[in-house]
Amino acid sequence: MKTTGLGTIGDRVIFENERLRVWLVELDPGEIQSRHVHELPYLIVPLTDGKNIMRFDDGREIETNEKPGVTLWRMPGAPHELENTSSWQYRNVLVEVKEPDPTVGGVA
């Protein structure tokens, strides 16, 4: 795994405002997403089944098995890359939370 340089979190931004940034992620079978880091908390909404491996700079590997529509919440973390280990294309929508909504909890 590379130790320098970071890529983007997804393939393209499909929506963005002051509170959210929404990415589309598409990985073909065997494809490895560029090494990247999440600096914001985020949601992953799989559009297809996902059978992937997350590889971290410290040598950790985490297998993921995702199902369409089963949303995952993740906090910012260490640089990693994602490899699609399945025989099908993996797709998800990744939603970064840029700032909290000031109207949540009755604060206006």
Gaussian input, Z-matrix of N, CA and C with variables (Angstrom, degrees):
# hf/3-21g

backbone

0 1
 N
 C     1     B1
 C     2     B2     1     A1
 N     3     B3     2     A2     1     D1
 C     4     B4     3     A3     2     D2
 C     5     B5     4     A4     3     D3
 N     6     B6     5     A5     4     D4
 C     7     B7     6     A6     5     D5
 C     8     B8     7     A7     6     D6
 N     9     B9     8     A8     7     D7
 C    10    B10     9     A9     8     D8
 C    11    B11    10    A10     9     D9
 N    12    B12    11    A11    10    D10
 C    13    B13    12    A12    11    D11
 C    14    B14    13    A13    12    D12
 N    15    B15    14    A14    13    D13
 C    16    B16    15    A15    14    D14
 C    17    B17    16    A16    15    D15
 N    18    B18    17    A17    16    D16
 C    19    B19    18    A18    17    D17
 C    20    B20    19    A19    18    D18
 N    21    B21    20    A20    19    D19
 C    22    B22    21    A21    20    D20
 C    23    B23    22    A22    21    D21
 N    24    B24    23    A23    22    D22
 C    25    B25    24    A24    23    D23
 C    26    B26    25    A25    24    D24
 N    27    B27    26    A26    25    D25
 C    28    B28    27    A27    26    D26
 C    29    B29    28    A28    27    D27
 N    30    B30    29    A29    28    D28
 C    31    B31    30    A30    29    D29
 C    32    B32    31    A31    30    D30
 N    33    B33    32    A32    31    D31
 C    34    B34    33    A33    32    D32
 C    35    B35    34    A34    33    D33
 N    36    B36    35    A35    34    D34
 C    37    B37    36    A36    35    D35
 C    38    B38    37    A37    36    D36
 N    39    B39    38    A38    37    D37
 C    40    B40    39    A39    38    D38
 C    41    B41    40    A40    39    D39
 N    42    B42    41    A41    40    D40
 C    43    B43    42    A42    41    D41
 C    44    B44    43    A43    42    D42
 N    45    B45    44    A44    43    D43
 C    46    B46    45    A45    44    D44
 C    47    B47    46    A46    45    D45
 N    48    B48    47    A47    46    D46
 C    49    B49    48    A48    47    D47
 C    50    B50    49    A49    48    D48
 N    51    B51    50    A50    49    D49
 C    52    B52    51    A51    50    D50
 C    53    B53    52    A52    51    D51
 N    54    B54    53    A53    52    D52
 C    55    B55    54    A54    53    D53
 C    56    B56    55    A55    54    D54
 N    57    B57    56    A56    55    D55
 C    58    B58    57    A57    56    D56
 C    59    B59    58    A58    57    D57
 N    60    B60    59    A59    58    D58
 C    61    B61    60    A60    59    D59
 C    62    B62    61    A61    60    D60
 N    63    B63    62    A62    61    D61
 C    64    B64    63    A63    62    D62
 C    65    B65    64    A64    63    D63
 N    66    B66    65    A65    64    D64
 C    67    B67    66    A66    65    D65
 C    68    B68    67    A67    66    D66
 N    69    B69    68    A68    67    D67
 C    70    B70    69    A69    68    D68
 C    71    B71    70    A70    69    D69
 N    72    B72    71    A71    70    D70
 C    73    B73    72    A72    71    D71
 C    74    B74    73    A73    72    D72
 N    75    B75    74    A74    73    D73
 C    76    B76    75    A75    74    D74
 C    77    B77    76    A76    75    D75
 N    78    B78    77    A77    76    D76
 C    79    B79    78    A78    77    D77
 C    80    B80    79    A79    78    D78
 N    81    B81    80    A80    79    D79
 C    82    B82    81    A81    80    D80
 C    83    B83    82    A82    81    D81
 N    84    B84    83    A83    82    D82
 C    85    B85    84    A84    83    D83
 C    86    B86    85    A85    84    D84
 N    87    B87    86    A86    85    D85
 C    88    B88    87    A87    86    D86
 C    89    B89    88    A88    87    D87
 N    90    B90    89    A89    88    D88
 C    91    B91    90    A90    89    D89
 C    92    B92    91    A91    90    D90
 N    93    B93    92    A92    91    D91
 C    94    B94    93    A93    92    D92
 C    95    B95    94    A94    93    D93
 N    96    B96    95    A95    94    D94
 C    97    B97    96    A96    95    D95
 C    98    B98    97    A97    96    D96
 N    99    B99    98    A98    97    D97
 C   100   B100    99    A99    98    D98
 C   101   B101   100   A100    99    D99
 N   102   B102   101   A101   100   D100
 C   103   B103   102   A102   101   D101
 C   104   B104   103   A103   102   D102
 N   105   B105   104   A104   103   D103
 C   106   B106   105   A105   104   D104
 C   107   B107   106   A106   105   D105
 N   108   B108   107   A107   106   D106
 C   109   B109   108   A108   107   D107
 C   110   B110   109   A109   108   D108
 N   111   B111   110   A110   109   D109
 C   112   B112   111   A111   110   D110
 C   113   B113   112   A112   111   D111
 N   114   B114   113   A113   112   D112
 C   115   B115   114   A114   113   D113
 C   116   B116   115   A115   114   D114
 N   117   B117   116   A116   115   D115
 C   118   B118   117   A117   116   D116
 C   119   B119   118   A118   117   D117
 N   120   B120   119   A119   118   D118
 C   121   B121   120   A120   119   D119
 C   122   B122   121   A121   120   D120
 N   123   B123   122   A122   121   D121
 C   124   B124   123   A123   122   D122
 C   125   B125   124   A124   123   D123
 N   126   B126   125   A125   124   D124
 C   127   B127   126   A126   125   D125
 C   128   B128   127   A127   126   D126
 N   129   B129   128   A128   127   D127
 C   130   B130   129   A129   128   D128
 C   131   B131   130   A130   129   D129
 N   132   B132   131   A131   130   D130
 C   133   B133   132   A132   131   D131
 C   134   B134   133   A133   132   D132
 N   135   B135   134   A134   133   D133
 C   136   B136   135   A135   134   D134
 C   137   B137   136   A136   135   D135
 N   138   B138   137   A137   136   D136
 C   139   B139   138   A138   137   D137
 C   140   B140   139   A139   138   D138
 N   141   B141   140   A140   139   D139
 C   142   B142   141   A141   140   D140
 C   143   B143   142   A142   141   D141
 N   144   B144   143   A143   142   D142
 C   145   B145   144   A144   143   D143
 C   146   B146   145   A145   144   D144
 N   147   B147   146   A146   145   D145
 C   148   B148   147   A147   146   D146
 C   149   B149   148   A148   147   D147
 N   150   B150   149   A149   148   D148
 C   151   B151   150   A150   149   D149
 C   152   B152   151   A151   150   D150
 N   153   B153   152   A152   151   D151
 C   154   B154   153   A153   152   D152
 C   155   B155   154   A154   153   D153
 N   156   B156   155   A155   154   D154
 C   157   B157   156   A156   155   D155
 C   158   B158   157   A157   156   D156
 N   159   B159   158   A158   157   D157
 C   160   B160   159   A159   158   D158
 C   161   B161   160   A160   159   D159
 N   162   B162   161   A161   160   D160
 C   163   B163   162   A162   161   D161
 C   164   B164   163   A163   162   D162
 N   165   B165   164   A164   163   D163
 C   166   B166   165   A165   164   D164
 C   167   B167   166   A166   165   D165
 N   168   B168   167   A167   166   D166
 C   169   B169   168   A168   167   D167
 C   170   B170   169   A169   168   D168
 N   171   B171   170   A170   169   D169
 C   172   B172   171   A171   170   D170
 C   173   B173   172   A172   171   D171
 N   174   B174   173   A173   172   D172
 C   175   B175   174   A174   173   D173
 C   176   B176   175   A175   174   D174
 N   177   B177   176   A176   175   D175
 C   178   B178   177   A177   176   D176
 C   179   B179   178   A178   177   D177
 N   180   B180   179   A179   178   D178
 C   181   B181   180   A180   179   D179
 C   182   B182   181   A181   180   D180
 N   183   B183   182   A182   181   D181
 C   184   B184   183   A183   182   D182
 C   185   B185   184   A184   183   D183
 N   186   B186   185   A185   184   D184
 C   187   B187   186   A186   185   D185
 C   188   B188   187   A187   186   D186
 N   189   B189   188   A188   187   D187
 C   190   B190   189   A189   188   D188
 C   191   B191   190   A190   189   D189
 N   192   B192   191   A191   190   D190
 C   193   B193   192   A192   191   D191
 C   194   B194   193   A193   192   D192
 N   195   B195   194   A194   193   D193
 C   196   B196   195   A195   194   D194
 C   197   B197   196   A196   195   D195
 N   198   B198   197   A197   196   D196
 C   199   B199   198   A198   197   D197
 C   200   B200   199   A199   198   D198
 N   201   B201   200   A200   199   D199
 C   202   B202   201   A201   200   D200
 C   203   B203   202   A202   201   D201
 N   204   B204   203   A203   202   D202
 C   205   B205   204   A204   203   D203
 C   206   B206   205   A205   204   D204
 N   207   B207   206   A206   205   D205
 C   208   B208   207   A207   206   D206
 C   209   B209   208   A208   207   D207
 N   210   B210   209   A209   208   D208
 C   211   B211   210   A210   209   D209
 C   212   B212   211   A211   210   D210
 N   213   B213   212   A212   211   D211
 C   214   B214   213   A213   212   D212
 C   215   B215   214   A214   213   D213
 N   216   B216   215   A215   214   D214
 C   217   B217   216   A216   215   D215
 C   218   B218   217   A217   216   D216
 N   219   B219   218   A218   217   D217
 C   220   B220   219   A219   218   D218
 C   221   B221   220   A220   219   D219
 N   222   B222   221   A221   220   D220
 C   223   B223   222   A222   221   D221
 C   224   B224   223   A223   222   D222
 N   225   B225   224   A224   223   D223
 C   226   B226   225   A225   224   D224
 C   227   B227   226   A226   225   D225
 N   228   B228   227   A227   226   D226
 C   229   B229   228   A228   227   D227
 C   230   B230   229   A229   228   D228
 N   231   B231   230   A230   229   D229
 C   232   B232   231   A231   230   D230
 C   233   B233   232   A232   231   D231
 N   234   B234   233   A233   232   D232
 C   235   B235   234   A234   233   D233
 C   236   B236   235   A235   234   D234
 N   237   B237   236   A236   235   D235
 C   238   B238   237   A237   236   D236
 C   239   B239   238   A238   237   D237
 N   240   B240   239   A239   238   D238
 C   241   B241   240   A240   239   D239
 C   242   B242   241   A241   240   D240
 N   243   B243   242   A242   241   D241
 C   244   B244   243   A243   242   D242
 C   245   B245   244   A244   243   D243
 N   246   B246   245   A245   244   D244
 C   247   B247   246   A246   245   D245
 C   248   B248   247   A247   246   D246
 N   249   B249   248   A248   247   D247
 C   250   B250   249   A249   248   D248
 C   251   B251   250   A250   249   D249
 N   252   B252   251   A251   250   D250
 C   253   B253   252   A252   251   D251
 C   254   B254   253   A253   252   D252
 N   255   B255   254   A254   253   D253
 C   256   B256   255   A255   254   D254
 C   257   B257   256   A256   255   D255
 N   258   B258   257   A257   256   D256
 C   259   B259   258   A258   257   D257
 C   260   B260   259   A259   258   D258
 N   261   B261   260   A260   259   D259
 C   262   B262   261   A261   260   D260
 C   263   B263   262   A262   261   D261
 N   264   B264   263   A263   262   D262
 C   265   B265   264   A264   263   D263
 C   266   B266   265   A265   264   D264
 N   267   B267   266   A266   265   D265
 C   268   B268   267   A267   266   D266
 C   269   B269   268   A268   267   D267
 N   270   B270   269   A269   268   D268
 C   271   B271   270   A270   269   D269
 C   272   B272   271   A271   270   D270
 N   273   B273   272   A272   271   D271
 C   274   B274   273   A273   272   D272
 C   275   B275   274   A274   273   D273
 N   276   B276   275   A275   274   D274
 C   277   B277   276   A276   275   D275
 C   278   B278   277   A277   276   D276
 N   279   B279   278   A278   277   D277
 C   280   B280   279   A279   278   D278
 C   281   B281   280   A280   279   D279
 N   282   B282   281   A281   280   D280
 C   283   B283   282   A282   281   D281
 C   284   B284   283   A283   282   D282
 N   285   B285   284   A284   283   D283
 C   286   B286   285   A285   284   D284
 C   287   B287   286   A286   285   D285
 N   288   B288   287   A287   286   D286
 C   289   B289   288   A288   287   D287
 C   290   B290   289   A289   288   D288
 N   291   B291   290   A290   289   D289
 C   292   B292   291   A291   290   D290
 C   293   B293   292   A292   291   D291
 N   294   B294   293   A293   292   D292
 C   295   B295   294   A294   293   D293
 C   296   B296   295   A295   294   D294
 N   297   B297   296   A296   295   D295
 C   298   B298   297   A297   296   D296
 C   299   B299   298   A298   297   D297
 N   300   B300   299   A299   298   D298
 C   301   B301   300   A300   299   D299
 C   302   B302   301   A301   300   D300
 N   303   B303   302   A302   301   D301
 C   304   B304   303   A303   302   D302
 C   305   B305   304   A304   303   D303
 N   306   B306   305   A305   304   D304
 C   307   B307   306   A306   305   D305
 C   308   B308   307   A307   306   D306
 N   309   B309   308   A308   307   D307
 C   310   B310   309   A309   308   D308
 C   311   B311   310   A310   309   D309
 N   312   B312   311   A311   310   D310
 C   313   B313   312   A312   311   D311
 C   314   B314   313   A313   312   D312
 N   315   B315   314   A314   313   D313
 C   316   B316   315   A315   314   D314
 C   317   B317   316   A316   315   D315
 N   318   B318   317   A317   316   D316
 C   319   B319   318   A318   317   D317
 C   320   B320   319   A319   318   D318
 N   321   B321   320   A320   319   D319
 C   322   B322   321   A321   320   D320
 C   323   B323   322   A322   321   D321

   B1=1.4520
   B2=1.5242
   B3=1.3325
   B4=1.4538
   B5=1.5246
   B6=1.3194
   B7=1.4630
   B8=1.5220
   B9=1.3195
   B10=1.4630
   B11=1.5174
   B12=1.3220
   B13=1.4538
   B14=1.5149
   B15=1.3174
   B16=1.4557
   B17=1.5204
   B18=1.3156
   B19=1.4487
   B20=1.5145
   B21=1.3217
   B22=1.4586
   B23=1.5231
   B24=1.3026
   B25=1.4611
   B26=1.5250
   B27=1.3107
   B28=1.4607
   B29=1.5125
   B30=1.3324
   B31=1.4591
   B32=1.5234
   B33=1.3299
   B34=1.4702
   B35=1.5275
   B36=1.3244
   B37=1.4628
   B38=1.5220
   B39=1.3400
   B40=1.4655
   B41=1.5249
   B42=1.3470
   B43=1.4704
   B44=1.5172
   B45=1.3424
   B46=1.4657
   B47=1.5197
   B48=1.3433
   B49=1.4571
   B50=1.5274
   B51=1.3223
   B52=1.4681
   B53=1.5232
   B54=1.3284
   B55=1.4723
   B56=1.5222
   B57=1.3343
   B58=1.4619
   B59=1.5214
   B60=1.3295
   B61=1.4592
   B62=1.5303
   B63=1.3358
   B64=1.4593
   B65=1.5285
   B66=1.3370
   B67=1.4596
   B68=1.5262
   B69=1.3248
   B70=1.4519
   B71=1.5196
   B72=1.3358
   B73=1.4643
   B74=1.5226
   B75=1.3382
   B76=1.4572
   B77=1.5269
   B78=1.3345
   B79=1.4660
   B80=1.5246
   B81=1.3125
   B82=1.4554
   B83=1.5254
   B84=1.3302
   B85=1.4629
   B86=1.5355
   B87=1.3320
   B88=1.4584
   B89=1.5198
   B90=1.3218
   B91=1.4685
   B92=1.5248
   B93=1.3332
   B94=1.4660
   B95=1.5249
   B96=1.3116
   B97=1.4603
   B98=1.5177
   B99=1.3115
   B100=1.4554
   B101=1.5280
   B102=1.3077
   B103=1.4663
   B104=1.5281
   B105=1.3297
   B106=1.4681
   B107=1.5172
   B108=1.3310
   B109=1.4615
   B110=1.5246
   B111=1.3092
   B112=1.4624
   B113=1.5295
   B114=1.3106
   B115=1.4679
   B116=1.5197
   B117=1.3277
   B118=1.4664
   B119=1.5225
   B120=1.3483
   B121=1.4607
   B122=1.5308
   B123=1.3453
   B124=1.4597
   B125=1.5186
   B126=1.3280
   B127=1.4638
   B128=1.5202
   B129=1.3289
   B130=1.4588
   B131=1.5189
   B132=1.3341
   B133=1.4574
   B134=1.5330
   B135=1.3341
   B136=1.4577
   B137=1.5293
   B138=1.3223
   B139=1.4606
   B140=1.5235
   B141=1.3408
   B142=1.4630
   B143=1.5251
   B144=1.3242
   B145=1.4571
   B146=1.5230
   B147=1.3167
   B148=1.4553
   B149=1.5093
   B150=1.3177
   B151=1.4589
   B152=1.5232
   B153=1.3176
   B154=1.4604
   B155=1.5249
   B156=1.3262
   B157=1.4597
   B158=1.5193
   B159=1.3385
   B160=1.4694
   B161=1.5283
   B162=1.3364
   B163=1.4629
   B164=1.5211
   B165=1.3380
   B166=1.4631
   B167=1.5209
   B168=1.3225
   B169=1.4644
   B170=1.5233
   B171=1.3337
   B172=1.4730
   B173=1.5314
   B174=1.3457
   B175=1.4552
   B176=1.5167
   B177=1.3354
   B178=1.4658
   B179=1.5218
   B180=1.3200
   B181=1.4593
   B182=1.5198
   B183=1.3159
   B184=1.4594
   B185=1.5239
   B186=1.3353
   B187=1.4583
   B188=1.5198
   B189=1.3226
   B190=1.4606
   B191=1.5239
   B192=1.2979
   B193=1.4624
   B194=1.5184
   B195=1.3182
   B196=1.4533
   B197=1.5213
   B198=1.3178
   B199=1.4603
   B200=1.5232
   B201=1.3212
   B202=1.4623
   B203=1.5249
   B204=1.3246
   B205=1.4537
   B206=1.5127
   B207=1.3342
   B208=1.4631
   B209=1.5316
   B210=1.3070
   B211=1.4643
   B212=1.5255
   B213=1.3291
   B214=1.4651
   B215=1.5232
   B216=1.3343
   B217=1.4716
   B218=1.5190
   B219=1.3262
   B220=1.4600
   B221=1.5173
   B222=1.3171
   B223=1.4605
   B224=1.5273
   B225=1.3435
   B226=1.4648
   B227=1.5233
   B228=1.3202
   B229=1.4584
   B230=1.5066
   B231=1.3137
   B232=1.4595
   B233=1.5311
   B234=1.3347
   B235=1.4743
   B236=1.5268
   B237=1.3324
   B238=1.4599
   B239=1.5170
   B240=1.3264
   B241=1.4584
   B242=1.5231
   B243=1.3243
   B244=1.4569
   B245=1.5224
   B246=1.3399
   B247=1.4652
   B248=1.5194
   B249=1.3294
   B250=1.4613
   B251=1.5213
   B252=1.3293
   B253=1.4645
   B254=1.5290
   B255=1.3154
   B256=1.4690
   B257=1.5250
   B258=1.3322
   B259=1.4671
   B260=1.5349
   B261=1.3269
   B262=1.4586
   B263=1.5327
   B264=1.3289
   B265=1.4673
   B266=1.5261
   B267=1.3363
   B268=1.4645
   B269=1.5168
   B270=1.3477
   B271=1.4661
   B272=1.5159
   B273=1.3365
   B274=1.4589
   B275=1.5157
   B276=1.3136
   B277=1.4605
   B278=1.5210
   B279=1.3169
   B280=1.4622
   B281=1.5270
   B282=1.3246
   B283=1.4633
   B284=1.5267
   B285=1.3307
   B286=1.4631
   B287=1.5202
   B288=1.3289
   B289=1.4616
   B290=1.5312
   B291=1.3407
   B292=1.4609
   B293=1.5230
   B294=1.3158
   B295=1.4742
   B296=1.5269
   B297=1.3106
   B298=1.4694
   B299=1.5290
   B300=1.3071
   B301=1.4543
   B302=1.5422
   B303=1.3400
   B304=1.4732
   B305=1.5209
   B306=1.3420
   B307=1.4562
   B308=1.5230
   B309=1.3358
   B310=1.4648
   B311=1.5322
   B312=1.3203
   B313=1.4708
   B314=1.5106
   B315=1.3254
   B316=1.4620
   B317=1.5223
   B318=1.3225
   B319=1.4683
   B320=1.5177
   B321=1.3249
   B322=1.4656
   B323=1.4972
   A1=109.42
   A2=116.01
   A3=120.22
   A4=110.81
   A5=115.58
   A6=119.46
   A7=111.88
   A8=117.90
   A9=120.85
   A10=109.06
   A11=115.32
   A12=121.28
   A13=112.79
   A14=114.80
   A15=121.09
   A16=109.38
   A17=115.70
   A18=121.16
   A19=110.85
   A20=114.72
   A21=119.97
   A22=110.50
   A23=115.88
   A24=122.62
   A25=111.39
   A26=117.06
   A27=121.01
   A28=110.95
   A29=114.98
   A30=120.18
   A31=112.20
   A32=115.09
   A33=117.61
   A34=109.54
   A35=114.11
   A36=121.14
   A37=107.14
   A38=116.07
   A39=119.83
   A40=112.43
   A41=116.95
   A42=121.99
   A43=107.36
   A44=115.14
   A45=119.03
   A46=109.55
   A47=114.25
   A48=121.03
   A49=107.52
   A50=117.42
   A51=119.95
   A52=113.10
   A53=118.46
   A54=121.35
   A55=114.52
   A56=116.75
   A57=120.52
   A58=111.69
   A59=115.54
   A60=122.44
   A61=105.78
   A62=116.46
   A63=121.42
   A64=109.16
   A65=115.00
   A66=122.87
   A67=110.22
   A68=116.44
   A69=122.21
   A70=106.90
   A71=116.71
   A72=122.61
   A73=107.55
   A74=116.40
   A75=122.22
   A76=108.55
   A77=116.29
   A78=121.46
   A79=109.01
   A80=116.25
   A81=120.88
   A82=109.84
   A83=118.21
   A84=120.59
   A85=111.40
   A86=116.11
   A87=121.66
   A88=114.83
   A89=117.70
   A90=120.80
   A91=110.49
   A92=115.09
   A93=121.59
   A94=108.14
   A95=115.38
   A96=121.32
   A97=108.44
   A98=116.73
   A99=119.94
   A100=111.37
   A101=114.29
   A102=121.93
   A103=107.81
   A104=115.61
   A105=120.62
   A106=109.26
   A107=115.31
   A108=120.61
   A109=108.54
   A110=115.43
   A111=121.51
   A112=107.71
   A113=115.82
   A114=120.70
   A115=111.95
   A116=116.46
   A117=122.80
   A118=109.36
   A119=118.00
   A120=119.10
   A121=109.06
   A122=115.90
   A123=117.94
   A124=112.34
   A125=113.89
   A126=124.09
   A127=108.25
   A128=115.67
   A129=120.86
   A130=107.10
   A131=116.66
   A132=122.30
   A133=106.88
   A134=118.15
   A135=120.62
   A136=111.40
   A137=115.64
   A138=121.77
   A139=110.77
   A140=116.19
   A141=123.07
   A142=107.95
   A143=116.42
   A144=119.19
   A145=107.82
   A146=115.76
   A147=120.49
   A148=111.44
   A149=115.99
   A150=122.30
   A151=104.86
   A152=115.68
   A153=121.38
   A154=111.10
   A155=115.23
   A156=121.87
   A157=107.96
   A158=115.53
   A159=121.40
   A160=106.82
   A161=117.59
   A162=122.41
   A163=109.13
   A164=115.30
   A165=122.23
   A166=110.83
   A167=115.87
   A168=122.04
   A169=112.90
   A170=116.87
   A171=119.98
   A172=112.53
   A173=117.14
   A174=121.06
   A175=114.73
   A176=117.41
   A177=119.71
   A178=110.63
   A179=115.28
   A180=122.37
   A181=107.84
   A182=116.00
   A183=121.14
   A184=108.06
   A185=115.75
   A186=120.52
   A187=109.13
   A188=116.41
   A189=121.08
   A190=108.93
   A191=115.78
   A192=122.75
   A193=106.66
   A194=115.93
   A195=121.50
   A196=110.59
   A197=115.41
   A198=123.07
   A199=109.45
   A200=118.05
   A201=120.75
   A202=111.77
   A203=115.41
   A204=121.82
   A205=115.90
   A206=118.94
   A207=121.45
   A208=107.15
   A209=115.35
   A210=122.16
   A211=111.49
   A212=115.30
   A213=122.34
   A214=109.49
   A215=117.30
   A216=123.25
   A217=107.78
   A218=115.96
   A219=119.76
   A220=109.82
   A221=114.59
   A222=121.86
   A223=109.03
   A224=117.10
   A225=119.69
   A226=110.00
   A227=116.10
   A228=117.88
   A229=113.76
   A230=114.56
   A231=123.28
   A232=110.88
   A233=116.47
   A234=119.93
   A235=110.61
   A236=114.98
   A237=120.90
   A238=109.69
   A239=114.77
   A240=121.21
   A241=107.38
   A242=116.05
   A243=121.38
   A244=108.38
   A245=116.32
   A246=121.23
   A247=109.93
   A248=115.68
   A249=121.46
   A250=107.43
   A251=116.92
   A252=121.38
   A253=112.15
   A254=117.15
   A255=121.12
   A256=110.36
   A257=114.74
   A258=121.43
   A259=111.08
   A260=117.59
   A261=122.53
   A262=109.90
   A263=115.31
   A264=119.51
   A265=109.23
   A266=114.91
   A267=121.86
   A268=107.88
   A269=115.97
   A270=121.30
   A271=108.87
   A272=115.36
   A273=119.55
   A274=109.92
   A275=114.11
   A276=122.55
   A277=105.43
   A278=116.49
   A279=122.46
   A280=107.90
   A281=116.42
   A282=122.18
   A283=109.01
   A284=116.84
   A285=121.80
   A286=109.44
   A287=116.74
   A288=122.37
   A289=107.45
   A290=115.45
   A291=120.65
   A292=113.05
   A293=116.25
   A294=119.94
   A295=108.43
   A296=116.48
   A297=118.80
   A298=111.05
   A299=114.86
   A300=121.38
   A301=108.10
   A302=118.32
   A303=120.29
   A304=113.69
   A305=118.36
   A306=119.22
   A307=112.03
   A308=118.46
   A309=121.16
   A310=108.51
   A311=115.71
   A312=120.11
   A313=113.24
   A314=116.22
   A315=119.88
   A316=115.11
   A317=117.14
   A318=119.64
   A319=107.45
   A320=116.90
   A321=120.18
   A322=111.65
   D1=142.31
   D2=179.07
   D3=-65.57
   D4=150.08
   D5=178.16
   D6=-109.52
   D7=-3.54
   D8=176.71
   D9=-132.84
   D10=159.36
   D11=176.94
   D12=78.43
   D13=138.55
   D14=179.33
   D15=-129.17
   D16=141.69
   D17=175.59
   D18=-97.59
   D19=-170.56
   D20=179.15
   D21=-83.01
   D22=162.30
   D23=-177.63
   D24=-74.73
   D25=-29.58
   D26=-178.85
   D27=-144.47
   D28=-174.31
   D29=-179.29
   D30=-78.37
   D31=-40.20
   D32=177.24
   D33=-161.36
   D34=151.56
   D35=176.27
   D36=-81.79
   D37=126.82
   D38=-179.32
   D39=-107.26
   D40=-9.79
   D41=175.09
   D42=-163.41
   D43=144.30
   D44=174.57
   D45=-157.37
   D46=137.67
   D47=169.29
   D48=-142.06
   D49=-164.73
   D50=-176.27
   D51=-70.11
   D52=-16.07
   D53=-176.94
   D54=-108.94
   D55=-29.04
   D56=-173.80
   D57=-134.60
   D58=151.53
   D59=167.81
   D60=-131.11
   D61=126.58
   D62=-175.60
   D63=-115.36
   D64=124.55
   D65=-178.71
   D66=-109.68
   D67=149.42
   D68=165.37
   D69=-102.26
   D70=131.01
   D71=178.16
   D72=-118.29
   D73=127.28
   D74=177.43
   D75=-133.39
   D76=125.09
   D77=178.68
   D78=-128.92
   D79=121.76
   D80=175.70
   D81=-73.58
   D82=162.83
   D83=178.59
   D84=-53.63
   D85=129.02
   D86=179.63
   D87=80.39
   D88=-7.79
   D89=-178.80
   D90=-73.98
   D91=144.81
   D92=178.00
   D93=-115.20
   D94=121.31
   D95=176.81
   D96=-69.18
   D97=143.65
   D98=-178.58
   D99=-58.99
   D100=149.79
   D101=177.64
   D102=-58.14
   D103=133.12
   D104=-176.55
   D105=-153.16
   D106=169.77
   D107=177.36
   D108=-135.27
   D109=142.09
   D110=176.54
   D111=-95.34
   D112=117.42
   D113=179.57
   D114=-97.59
   D115=-4.56
   D116=-179.23
   D117=-128.71
   D118=153.32
   D119=171.77
   D120=-63.72
   D121=152.74
   D122=-175.10
   D123=-154.52
   D124=159.43
   D125=173.79
   D126=-109.84
   D127=143.30
   D128=170.38
   D129=-115.32
   D130=127.92
   D131=176.07
   D132=-118.59
   D133=98.34
   D134=179.92
   D135=-64.35
   D136=136.19
   D137=175.19
   D138=-98.36
   D139=-18.32
   D140=177.23
   D141=-134.83
   D142=169.27
   D143=169.23
   D144=-59.13
   D145=145.76
   D146=178.71
   D147=-127.34
   D148=126.53
   D149=174.39
   D150=-128.82
   D151=97.63
   D152=-170.17
   D153=-133.64
   D154=167.41
   D155=171.71
   D156=-126.92
   D157=126.38
   D158=172.29
   D159=-92.96
   D160=127.65
   D161=178.74
   D162=-116.08
   D163=126.39
   D164=-176.95
   D165=-104.88
   D166=158.35
   D167=-179.64
   D168=-58.66
   D169=-29.03
   D170=-177.28
   D171=-83.63
   D172=5.85
   D173=177.51
   D174=96.43
   D175=-10.81
   D176=178.45
   D177=-65.67
   D178=145.52
   D179=172.21
   D180=-130.31
   D181=131.29
   D182=179.63
   D183=-124.35
   D184=122.29
   D185=175.30
   D186=-80.18
   D187=139.73
   D188=176.33
   D189=-120.65
   D190=140.21
   D191=175.46
   D192=-131.66
   D193=100.36
   D194=-173.06
   D195=-107.33
   D196=152.01
   D197=178.74
   D198=-120.66
   D199=142.35
   D200=179.94
   D201=-53.64
   D202=132.38
   D203=176.29
   D204=81.94
   D205=-9.82
   D206=178.19
   D207=-87.78
   D208=103.25
   D209=-172.32
   D210=-77.58
   D211=138.08
   D212=178.92
   D213=-115.90
   D214=136.67
   D215=176.91
   D216=-106.01
   D217=130.08
   D218=178.72
   D219=-135.73
   D220=146.28
   D221=176.86
   D222=-93.76
   D223=161.87
   D224=177.16
   D225=-54.52
   D226=153.76
   D227=-176.62
   D228=-158.20
   D229=-157.38
   D230=-174.73
   D231=-81.47
   D232=154.81
   D233=175.51
   D234=-57.16
   D235=142.18
   D236=179.61
   D237=-158.15
   D238=169.19
   D239=170.96
   D240=-125.01
   D241=162.85
   D242=-177.63
   D243=-127.49
   D244=126.28
   D245=177.83
   D246=-112.94
   D247=130.79
   D248=174.63
   D249=-81.94
   D250=109.49
   D251=-178.02
   D252=-96.61
   D253=8.30
   D254=-179.16
   D255=-90.38
   D256=179.81
   D257=176.99
   D258=-101.33
   D259=11.61
   D260=-179.61
   D261=-131.84
   D262=164.11
   D263=177.33
   D264=-71.94
   D265=135.03
   D266=175.16
   D267=-100.81
   D268=134.47
   D269=178.48
   D270=-136.32
   D271=141.02
   D272=172.01
   D273=-148.35
   D274=165.22
   D275=170.26
   D276=-110.20
   D277=126.30
   D278=-178.79
   D279=-113.45
   D280=125.18
   D281=-175.76
   D282=-114.09
   D283=111.66
   D284=175.73
   D285=-87.75
   D286=134.79
   D287=178.01
   D288=-96.97
   D289=108.48
   D290=-174.62
   D291=-80.96
   D292=-36.98
   D293=177.69
   D294=-157.33
   D295=151.45
   D296=179.96
   D297=-69.24
   D298=152.39
   D299=176.03
   D300=-76.30
   D301=118.96
   D302=-177.24
   D303=-66.95
   D304=-13.10
   D305=-179.52
   D306=-90.05
   D307=-8.47
   D308=178.40
   D309=-73.80
   D310=136.50
   D311=179.58
   D312=81.39
   D313=16.33
   D314=175.55
   D315=81.70
   D316=7.57
   D317=178.14
   D318=-93.04
   D319=123.18
   D320=-178.05
   D321=-107.75

